[in-house]
């Protein structure tokens, strides 16, 4: 995993040299979906985040960019479906109050209201926002101390910030008066334009489809920052004339977007996510008002078990006990470039702080003997000593362990594995398991084409039919594809590339080029196609591959990619 900050270029048409003289640069800092995450995350690697680190970084950035604005797009209350660190109602309320106080100390300029801000009902929401000096925004909620929008003047440029709340808030707080989001946003944008606002920013807690509806139906939205649910992608995109920003989950990173304006128009923009790593110091003022811990999870120390005493109040403290030593034997292969053991080992250390890991490497003699003795089919393999039985967390993880002689083997369904020890190595062979209906398939095919992989479709035969991730239409498409491969193998790759690019089009014949479609239709509607697809997916069944894109290299090493993997990254793995 990359530890450097992620930089995303959103617009390549920056100002000319003469234009720069008159351009104004504006910096926006933003968070969202933090769910009152007060401390660093309990992550296996990159234990980032925490409001004390965030406060320090914000101070540093404000010194560098004095006119910067700071926003939160919503879901800054604790509790609810997406709060992984929820404790109980009382503790979650305390976490929420601590988070509000910290956000006030950080001097947030505006906070968008999401349905999560009503996790504890309407009364708690009203009482606690009234105690702060923060600006709470929602154009479609009518409540005391809630503004539809805010106008900020930055170096002579008027910026309008609008909050919009998802209607799910009505289910959480029946007394809240909430109206349809889109007309409310449209009216707010119109009002801001009439007041001379040049740049309009939306702090939105709507769904992805609702946000797209806003962008397509309401003119004048320059930036939309999402703020509800569990946002997995920390990316920035542009749709029409609107830049969409996705904040970092649980506040593990701080978003920063910088844009240039000329003649009151945005002319260029960059966005990045800045890590709140252990290299960022804790702000002493935040530490002073923050309880040491709310639960044992907040008490972490290498090789020790942490207990939280008096959780959730200022006199709370962490007490540490020396952890019992638990031996962990990891069997892996130096030849396996994708065998990453760090995540699993660190995850086990969270449960068992006294874990001591040692490594042996296949096919060295001891590793080979243990692979045979323990009937291990895939690497890396993780063998825990019997000492684990005395640990209090043993019952929690017991279901994920198989008893093998003097050890417990972590089940591969939990740890995953990348290297098949019992498969014959075929140097240079590459298999690709993929669905033509996945959104990134066209880019994946373009990236991997030069390596000439054997393509396997994600279909599973059940009795007299095939099940696919996208239903019958995908099964029919797979039938046509394997028939093309059978009768026109030279056209197969062009066909699947073309179809993956236009998979929702019914004009599949256009992807055949000059080849006759009649034979493909006949084949695809016959039992011949079922036989061809069954043969195509035989390796899927053998390796139990259910998702894609997945790759099998040299007939031994399996790995997956998330979305469209860059050609350079694939080349590093395949060519190593």
C-alpha positions as CSV (number, residue, x, y, z in Angstrom):
1,X,0.0,0.0,0.0
2,X,1.3,3.4,-0.9
3,X,2.1,5.6,2.0
4,X,2.6,8.8,0.1
5,X,-0.3,11.2,-0.3
6,X,-2.7,10.6,-3.2
7,X,-2.7,13.4,-5.8
8,X,-5.5,13.4,-8.4
9,X,-5.4,15.8,-11.3
10,X,-8.9,16.8,-12.2
11,X,-8.4,19.3,-14.9
12,X,-5.5,19.6,-17.2
13,X,-6.3,22.9,-18.8
14,X,-4.5,25.2,-16.4
15,X,-4.2,28.9,-17.1
16,X,-1.7,30.3,-19.6
17,X,1.3,32.3,-18.3
18,X,-0.5,35.6,-18.9
19,X,-3.7,34.4,-17.3
20,X,-2.0,33.4,-14.1
21,X,-1.4,37.1,-13.3
22,X,-5.2,37.6,-12.8
23,X,-6.0,34.1,-11.4
24,X,-7.0,33.5,-7.8
25,X,-6.3,30.3,-6.0
26,X,-8.7,29.1,-3.4
27,X,-8.1,26.2,-1.0
28,X,-10.8,24.0,0.5
29,X,-10.1,21.5,3.3
30,X,-12.8,18.9,3.9
31,X,-13.8,15.8,5.8
32,X,-16.9,13.7,5.8
33,X,-18.2,10.2,7.0
34,X,-16.1,10.5,10.1
35,X,-18.7,9.0,12.4
36,X,-17.1,10.8,15.4
37,X,-13.9,8.9,14.9
38,X,-11.9,10.5,17.7
39,X,-8.8,8.3,17.7
40,X,-6.6,6.6,15.2
41,X,-8.1,3.6,13.4
42,X,-7.4,0.1,14.6
43,X,-6.1,-0.8,11.2
44,X,-3.6,-3.7,10.5
45,X,-1.4,-1.2,8.7
46,X,-1.5,2.6,8.3
47,X,-3.1,3.3,11.7
48,X,-4.2,6.8,10.5
49,X,-6.7,9.4,11.6
50,X,-7.6,10.9,14.9
51,X,-9.0,14.4,15.6
52,X,-5.8,15.5,17.4
53,X,-3.7,14.9,14.3
54,X,-6.3,16.5,12.1
55,X,-6.3,19.7,14.2
56,X,-2.5,19.9,13.8
57,X,-2.5,19.4,10.1
58,X,-5.4,22.0,9.7
59,X,-3.3,24.6,11.6
60,X,-0.3,24.0,9.4
61,X,-2.4,24.3,6.2
62,X,-4.1,27.4,7.4
63,X,-0.7,29.0,8.0
64,X,0.3,28.1,4.5
65,X,-3.1,29.0,3.0
66,X,-4.5,31.8,5.2
67,X,-7.8,32.1,3.2
68,X,-8.6,28.4,3.2
69,X,-12.1,27.2,4.1
70,X,-12.9,24.0,6.2
71,X,-16.0,22.0,5.6
72,X,-17.5,18.7,6.7
73,X,-20.0,17.1,4.3
74,X,-21.9,15.1,7.0
75,X,-22.1,12.0,9.2
76,X,-20.0,13.5,12.0
77,X,-22.3,12.1,14.7
78,X,-21.5,8.7,16.2
79,X,-23.7,5.6,16.1
80,X,-25.8,4.3,13.2
81,X,-25.3,1.5,10.7
82,X,-21.9,2.7,9.4
83,X,-20.2,3.4,12.7
84,X,-17.7,0.5,13.2
85,X,-16.7,1.7,16.6
86,X,-20.1,2.1,18.1
87,X,-20.3,1.2,21.7
88,X,-23.7,1.9,23.3
89,X,-26.1,4.9,23.1
90,X,-24.7,6.7,26.1
91,X,-21.0,6.3,25.0
92,X,-21.9,7.2,21.4
93,X,-23.6,10.4,22.6
94,X,-20.4,11.3,24.6
95,X,-18.2,10.6,21.5
96,X,-20.5,12.9,19.4
97,X,-20.3,15.7,22.0
98,X,-16.5,15.4,22.1
99,X,-16.3,15.4,18.3
100,X,-18.5,18.6,18.1
101,X,-16.3,20.3,20.6
102,X,-13.2,19.4,18.7
103,X,-14.7,20.6,15.4
104,X,-15.5,23.9,17.1
105,X,-11.9,24.2,18.3
106,X,-10.7,23.4,14.7
107,X,-13.1,26.3,13.5
108,X,-14.9,24.5,10.8
109,X,-16.6,27.0,8.5
110,X,-19.6,24.8,7.6
111,X,-21.0,21.4,8.4
112,X,-23.5,19.6,6.1
113,X,-26.3,17.7,7.9
114,X,-26.8,14.0,7.0
115,X,-29.4,11.5,8.3
116,X,-26.7,10.2,10.7
117,X,-27.0,13.5,12.6
118,X,-30.3,12.2,13.8
119,X,-29.1,8.8,15.1
120,X,-30.1,9.9,18.7
121,X,-33.4,11.6,17.7
122,X,-34.5,15.2,17.0
123,X,-34.1,16.5,20.6
124,X,-30.5,15.4,21.0
125,X,-29.7,17.0,17.6
126,X,-31.3,20.3,18.4
127,X,-29.9,20.5,21.9
128,X,-26.3,19.8,20.9
129,X,-26.0,21.9,17.8
130,X,-27.4,24.9,19.8
131,X,-24.4,24.6,22.2
132,X,-21.8,25.3,19.5
133,X,-20.7,28.2,17.3
134,X,-20.6,26.0,14.2
135,X,-22.6,26.6,11.0
136,X,-24.9,23.7,10.3
137,X,-26.3,23.7,6.7
138,X,-29.3,22.0,5.0
139,X,-31.5,23.7,2.4
140,X,-34.2,21.1,2.8
141,X,-34.5,21.0,6.6
142,X,-36.3,23.6,8.6
143,X,-34.9,23.8,12.2
144,X,-33.4,26.3,14.6
145,X,-29.8,27.1,13.9
146,X,-29.9,25.3,10.6
147,X,-29.0,27.5,7.6
148,X,-29.9,26.6,4.0
149,X,-26.6,28.0,2.8
150,X,-23.6,30.2,3.7
151,X,-21.7,32.8,1.7
152,X,-17.9,33.3,2.2
153,X,-15.8,35.9,0.5
154,X,-12.3,34.7,-0.3
155,X,-10.0,37.3,-1.9
156,X,-13.0,38.9,-3.5
157,X,-14.6,35.7,-4.8
158,X,-18.0,34.9,-3.4
159,X,-18.4,31.3,-2.5
160,X,-21.8,29.8,-1.7
161,X,-22.0,26.6,0.4
162,X,-25.2,24.7,0.4
163,X,-26.1,21.7,2.6
164,X,-28.6,19.1,1.5
165,X,-29.9,16.2,3.6
166,X,-31.1,12.7,2.6
167,X,-34.8,12.0,3.3
168,X,-33.8,9.1,5.5
169,X,-33.5,11.7,8.2
170,X,-37.3,11.7,8.4
171,X,-37.3,8.1,9.5
172,X,-34.8,8.8,12.3
173,X,-36.5,12.0,13.6
174,X,-40.2,12.2,12.8
175,X,-40.5,15.8,14.0
176,X,-38.0,17.2,11.5
177,X,-39.6,19.0,8.6
178,X,-37.7,17.9,5.5
179,X,-38.6,18.6,1.9
180,X,-37.6,17.2,-1.5
181,X,-33.9,17.8,-1.9
182,X,-33.6,18.7,-5.6
183,X,-36.1,21.6,-5.7
184,X,-34.6,22.9,-2.5
185,X,-31.1,22.8,-4.0
186,X,-32.3,24.5,-7.2
187,X,-33.9,27.3,-5.2
188,X,-30.7,27.8,-3.1
189,X,-28.4,27.9,-6.1
190,X,-30.7,30.5,-7.8
191,X,-30.7,32.6,-4.6
192,X,-26.9,32.5,-4.3
193,X,-26.5,33.5,-8.0
194,X,-28.8,36.4,-7.4
195,X,-26.5,37.5,-4.5
196,X,-23.5,37.5,-6.8
197,X,-22.0,34.1,-5.8
198,X,-19.4,32.9,-8.3
199,X,-18.6,29.4,-6.9
200,X,-21.3,27.0,-5.6
201,X,-20.3,24.1,-3.3
202,X,-22.7,21.4,-2.2
203,X,-22.3,19.4,1.0
204,X,-24.4,16.5,0.2
205,X,-25.7,13.5,2.1
206,X,-27.8,12.1,-0.7
207,X,-27.2,8.8,-2.5
208,X,-25.0,8.5,-5.5
209,X,-27.9,8.4,-7.9
210,X,-29.5,11.4,-6.2
211,X,-26.2,13.3,-6.5
212,X,-26.1,12.5,-10.2
213,X,-29.7,13.8,-10.5
214,X,-28.7,17.1,-8.9
215,X,-25.7,17.5,-11.2
216,X,-27.8,16.7,-14.3
217,X,-30.8,18.8,-13.4
218,X,-29.5,21.7,-11.4
219,X,-27.2,24.1,-13.3
220,X,-24.5,26.0,-11.5
221,X,-23.0,23.4,-9.1
222,X,-19.2,23.7,-9.2
223,X,-18.2,21.2,-6.5
224,X,-20.1,18.5,-4.7
225,X,-18.7,16.8,-1.6
226,X,-20.3,13.6,-0.6
227,X,-21.1,12.8,3.0
228,X,-23.2,9.8,3.8
229,X,-22.8,6.0,4.0
230,X,-19.6,4.1,3.8
231,X,-17.4,5.7,1.1
232,X,-14.9,3.1,-0.1
233,X,-13.4,5.0,-2.9
234,X,-11.3,8.0,-1.9
235,X,-11.4,9.6,-5.4
236,X,-12.3,12.8,-7.2
237,X,-14.2,12.8,-10.5
238,X,-15.8,15.3,-12.8
239,X,-19.3,15.0,-14.3
240,X,-20.5,17.7,-16.7
241,X,-19.1,20.9,-15.1
242,X,-19.2,19.5,-11.5
243,X,-16.3,18.2,-9.5
244,X,-17.3,15.4,-7.1
245,X,-15.2,14.8,-4.0
246,X,-15.3,11.8,-1.8
247,X,-13.9,12.3,1.7
248,X,-11.7,9.8,3.5
249,X,-13.6,7.2,5.5
250,X,-13.5,7.8,9.3
251,X,-11.3,10.9,8.8
252,X,-8.2,8.9,8.2
253,X,-7.1,11.5,5.7
254,X,-7.8,15.2,5.3
255,X,-9.1,16.3,1.9
256,X,-7.7,19.3,0.2
257,X,-8.9,20.8,-3.1
258,X,-7.3,23.8,-4.7
259,X,-8.9,25.6,-7.6
260,X,-8.1,28.6,-9.7
261,X,-10.7,31.3,-10.6
262,X,-10.6,33.8,-13.4
263,X,-13.4,36.2,-14.2
264,X,-15.4,34.4,-11.5
265,X,-15.1,31.0,-13.3
266,X,-13.2,27.9,-12.1
267,X,-10.4,27.3,-14.6
268,X,-8.3,24.5,-13.0
269,X,-8.5,22.2,-10.0
270,X,-6.5,19.7,-8.1
271,X,-7.5,17.5,-5.2
272,X,-5.5,15.3,-2.8
273,X,-5.9,13.2,0.4
274,X,-3.4,14.0,3.1
275,X,-2.6,11.2,5.4
276,X,-3.0,11.7,9.1
277,X,-0.2,9.3,9.9
278,X,2.0,9.0,13.0
279,X,4.3,11.6,11.4
280,X,1.6,14.2,12.3
281,X,1.8,15.3,15.9
282,X,-1.2,15.5,18.2
283,X,-2.6,19.0,18.9
284,X,-2.2,19.6,22.7
285,X,-5.5,21.6,22.9
286,X,-7.5,18.7,21.5
287,X,-5.7,16.2,23.7
288,X,-6.6,18.3,26.7
289,X,-10.3,18.1,26.1
290,X,-10.3,14.5,24.8
291,X,-10.8,11.5,27.1
292,X,-7.9,9.1,26.9
293,X,-10.2,6.3,25.8
294,X,-13.8,5.2,25.3
295,X,-13.0,1.5,25.1
296,X,-10.2,-1.0,25.2
297,X,-9.8,-0.6,21.5
298,X,-8.4,2.9,22.1
299,X,-5.6,1.5,24.3
300,X,-2.9,0.2,22.0
301,X,0.7,-0.6,22.8
302,X,3.1,-3.0,21.2
303,X,3.3,-6.4,23.0
304,X,0.7,-5.4,25.7
305,X,-3.0,-5.7,26.4
306,X,-4.7,-2.4,26.9
307,X,-7.7,-1.8,29.2
308,X,-9.7,1.4,29.4
309,X,-10.5,2.6,32.9
310,X,-13.3,5.1,33.4
311,X,-14.1,5.2,29.7
312,X,-15.5,8.3,28.0
313,X,-14.6,10.9,30.7
314,X,-11.6,13.1,31.2
315,X,-10.2,11.0,34.1
316,X,-10.2,7.9,31.8
317,X,-6.8,6.2,31.4
318,X,-5.3,3.2,29.7
319,X,-3.8,0.4,31.8
320,X,-1.5,-2.0,30.1
321,X,-0.7,-5.7,31.0
322,X,2.2,-7.6,29.4
323,X,0.7,-9.9,26.8
324,X,1.4,-13.7,26.8
325,X,3.7,-14.9,24.0
326,X,1.8,-16.6,21.2
327,X,4.0,-18.3,18.5
328,X,2.9,-17.8,14.9
329,X,4.6,-19.7,12.1
330,X,4.1,-18.3,8.7
331,X,4.8,-20.4,5.6
332,X,5.2,-18.5,2.4
333,X,7.3,-18.4,-0.8
334,X,9.9,-15.9,-1.8
335,X,8.9,-16.5,-5.4
336,X,5.4,-15.2,-4.7
337,X,5.3,-11.5,-5.5
338,X,1.7,-11.1,-4.3
339,X,2.0,-13.1,-1.0
340,X,1.5,-10.2,1.4
341,X,1.6,-11.5,4.9
342,X,1.8,-8.1,6.7
343,X,-2.0,-7.4,6.8
344,X,-2.9,-10.8,8.2
345,X,-0.1,-10.8,10.8
346,X,-0.9,-7.3,12.0
347,X,-4.6,-8.2,12.1
348,X,-3.8,-11.2,14.4
349,X,-1.6,-8.9,16.6
350,X,-4.7,-6.8,17.2
351,X,-6.4,-9.8,18.8
352,X,-3.3,-11.2,20.4
353,X,-0.7,-8.5,21.2
354,X,1.9,-11.0,22.4
355,X,2.1,-12.7,18.9
356,X,5.6,-13.5,17.8
357,X,5.9,-14.4,14.1
358,X,8.6,-16.5,12.5
359,X,8.8,-17.4,8.8
360,X,9.9,-20.4,6.7
361,X,10.0,-20.4,2.9
362,X,8.6,-22.9,0.5
363,X,10.1,-25.1,-1.1
364,X,12.8,-25.3,1.5
365,X,12.9,-28.7,3.3
366,X,11.2,-27.7,6.5
367,X,8.5,-25.7,4.7
368,X,7.9,-28.6,2.2
369,X,7.6,-31.1,5.1
370,X,5.0,-29.0,6.9
371,X,3.0,-28.4,3.7
372,X,2.7,-32.2,3.3
373,X,2.2,-32.9,7.0
374,X,-0.5,-30.3,7.4
375,X,-2.2,-30.8,4.0
376,X,-1.7,-27.2,3.0
377,X,-2.7,-26.4,-0.5
378,X,-2.1,-22.6,-0.6
379,X,0.4,-20.1,0.7
380,X,0.8,-18.0,2.8
381,X,-0.3,-20.3,5.6
382,X,-0.5,-19.3,9.2
383,X,0.0,-21.7,12.1
384,X,-0.7,-20.6,15.6
385,X,0.7,-22.3,18.7
386,X,-1.6,-24.1,21.2
387,X,-0.8,-21.3,23.7
388,X,-3.6,-19.3,22.0
389,X,-6.2,-21.5,23.8
390,X,-5.5,-19.5,27.1
391,X,-6.2,-16.1,25.5
392,X,-9.6,-14.4,26.2
393,X,-10.0,-13.7,22.4
394,X,-9.6,-17.3,21.5
395,X,-13.3,-18.0,21.5
396,X,-13.8,-15.1,19.1
397,X,-11.4,-16.5,16.5
398,X,-11.8,-20.2,17.2
399,X,-14.3,-20.7,14.3
400,X,-11.7,-19.4,11.9
401,X,-9.1,-22.0,13.0
402,X,-8.5,-25.6,12.0
403,X,-6.8,-27.9,14.6
404,X,-3.7,-29.5,13.0
405,X,-1.4,-31.5,15.4
406,X,0.4,-29.0,17.7
407,X,-1.0,-26.0,15.8
408,X,-4.1,-24.1,14.7
409,X,-4.2,-23.4,11.0
410,X,-5.9,-20.1,10.1
411,X,-8.5,-21.1,7.5
412,X,-7.6,-19.9,4.0
413,X,-11.2,-18.5,3.6
414,X,-10.2,-15.9,6.3
415,X,-6.5,-15.3,5.4
416,X,-6.7,-15.8,1.7
417,X,-3.8,-17.3,-0.3
418,X,-1.9,-16.4,-3.5
419,X,0.2,-19.4,-4.2
420,X,-1.0,-23.0,-5.1
421,X,1.7,-25.4,-3.9
422,X,0.3,-28.4,-5.7
423,X,0.0,-26.9,-9.2
424,X,2.7,-27.4,-11.8
425,X,4.5,-24.2,-12.7
426,X,4.1,-23.2,-16.3
427,X,6.4,-20.3,-16.9
428,X,4.7,-17.4,-18.7
429,X,1.2,-18.8,-18.6
430,X,-1.4,-16.2,-17.6
431,X,-5.2,-16.7,-17.0
432,X,-7.7,-13.9,-16.5
433,X,-11.1,-14.4,-14.8
434,X,-13.4,-11.6,-15.6
435,X,-17.0,-10.4,-16.2
436,X,-17.7,-8.5,-19.3
437,X,-20.3,-6.5,-17.4
438,X,-18.0,-5.0,-14.7
439,X,-17.5,-1.3,-15.3
440,X,-13.7,-1.5,-15.5
441,X,-13.4,-4.6,-17.7
442,X,-12.6,-2.6,-20.9
443,X,-9.7,-0.9,-19.2
444,X,-8.5,-4.2,-17.7
445,X,-8.6,-5.9,-21.1
446,X,-6.7,-3.0,-22.7
447,X,-4.0,-3.2,-20.0
448,X,-3.5,-6.9,-20.1
449,X,-3.9,-7.6,-23.8
450,X,-0.2,-7.6,-24.6
451,X,0.4,-10.5,-22.2
452,X,-2.0,-12.7,-24.2
453,X,-3.9,-14.2,-21.2
454,X,-6.4,-17.1,-21.5
455,X,-9.8,-15.5,-20.6
456,X,-12.3,-17.3,-18.3
457,X,-15.8,-15.9,-17.8
458,X,-17.4,-15.7,-14.3
459,X,-20.1,-18.2,-14.9
460,X,-21.2,-21.2,-12.7
461,X,-23.2,-24.1,-14.2
462,X,-26.1,-25.3,-12.0
463,X,-28.0,-28.2,-13.4
464,X,-29.2,-27.0,-16.9
465,X,-28.3,-23.3,-16.7
466,X,-25.4,-20.9,-15.9
467,X,-25.5,-18.4,-13.1
468,X,-23.5,-15.2,-13.6
469,X,-23.0,-12.0,-11.5
470,X,-25.3,-10.0,-13.8
471,X,-28.0,-12.6,-14.6
472,X,-29.3,-14.1,-17.9
473,X,-28.1,-11.3,-20.2
474,X,-24.5,-12.0,-19.1
475,X,-24.9,-15.7,-19.6
476,X,-26.2,-15.1,-23.2
477,X,-23.2,-12.8,-23.8
478,X,-20.8,-15.4,-22.5
479,X,-22.4,-18.0,-24.9
480,X,-21.8,-15.6,-27.8
481,X,-18.2,-14.9,-26.7
482,X,-17.2,-18.6,-26.4
483,X,-18.8,-19.3,-29.8
484,X,-16.7,-16.4,-31.3
485,X,-13.6,-17.9,-29.7
486,X,-14.5,-21.3,-31.2
487,X,-15.3,-20.2,-34.8
488,X,-13.3,-17.0,-35.2
489,X,-10.5,-17.1,-32.6
490,X,-8.6,-14.3,-34.4
491,X,-11.6,-12.0,-33.7
492,X,-12.2,-13.1,-30.1
493,X,-10.1,-10.4,-28.3
494,X,-11.5,-7.6,-30.4
495,X,-15.0,-8.9,-29.8
496,X,-14.8,-9.0,-26.0
497,X,-13.0,-5.6,-25.9
498,X,-15.7,-4.1,-28.0
499,X,-18.5,-5.6,-26.0
500,X,-17.0,-4.7,-22.7
501,X,-16.9,-1.1,-23.9
502,X,-20.6,-1.1,-25.0
503,X,-22.0,-4.0,-22.9
504,X,-25.5,-2.5,-22.6
505,X,-25.9,-2.2,-26.3
506,X,-28.0,-4.9,-28.0
507,X,-26.0,-4.5,-31.3
508,X,-23.5,-7.2,-30.5
509,X,-23.1,-8.0,-34.2
510,X,-21.3,-4.7,-34.7
511,X,-18.4,-6.0,-32.6
512,X,-17.9,-8.9,-35.1
513,X,-16.5,-6.7,-37.8
514,X,-16.6,-8.5,-41.1
515,X,-17.4,-11.9,-39.7
516,X,-20.8,-13.5,-40.3
517,X,-23.2,-13.3,-37.3
518,X,-25.4,-16.2,-38.3
519,X,-23.1,-19.0,-37.2
520,X,-22.5,-17.3,-33.8
521,X,-26.3,-17.0,-33.3
522,X,-26.8,-20.7,-34.1
523,X,-24.0,-21.7,-31.8
524,X,-25.0,-19.5,-28.9
525,X,-28.6,-20.9,-28.9
526,X,-27.5,-24.5,-28.9
527,X,-26.1,-27.0,-26.4
528,X,-22.7,-26.5,-28.1
529,X,-22.4,-23.1,-26.4
530,X,-23.1,-24.7,-23.0
531,X,-20.4,-27.2,-23.5
532,X,-17.9,-24.5,-24.6
533,X,-18.7,-22.3,-21.6
534,X,-18.4,-25.2,-19.3
535,X,-15.0,-25.9,-20.7
536,X,-14.1,-22.2,-20.4
537,X,-15.0,-22.0,-16.7
538,X,-13.5,-25.3,-15.7
539,X,-10.5,-23.7,-14.1
540,X,-12.8,-21.3,-12.2
541,X,-14.5,-24.3,-10.5
542,X,-11.1,-25.9,-9.8
543,X,-9.7,-22.8,-8.1
544,X,-13.1,-21.6,-6.7
545,X,-12.8,-18.2,-8.4
546,X,-16.0,-16.3,-7.9
547,X,-14.9,-12.7,-8.5
548,X,-12.9,-10.7,-11.0
549,X,-10.7,-9.4,-12.2
550,X,-8.6,-12.3,-10.9
551,X,-5.3,-13.5,-12.4
552,X,-3.4,-16.8,-12.3
553,X,0.3,-16.4,-13.2
554,X,2.6,-19.3,-14.1
555,X,-0.3,-21.7,-13.2
556,X,0.6,-21.1,-9.6
557,X,0.2,-17.6,-8.3
558,X,-3.3,-16.0,-8.0
559,X,-4.0,-12.4,-7.3
560,X,-6.8,-9.9,-7.9
561,X,-7.0,-6.2,-8.8
562,X,-9.3,-3.5,-7.8
563,X,-10.8,-1.8,-10.8
564,X,-8.7,-1.0,-13.8
565,X,-5.1,-1.9,-12.9
566,X,-2.5,0.2,-14.7
567,X,-0.5,-1.7,-17.3
568,X,2.8,-0.8,-15.6
569,X,1.6,-2.4,-12.4
570,X,0.7,-5.6,-14.2
571,X,4.0,-5.6,-16.1
572,X,5.9,-5.4,-12.8
573,X,4.1,-8.5,-11.5
574,X,4.0,-10.5,-14.7
575,X,7.6,-9.7,-15.8
576,X,9.0,-9.3,-12.3
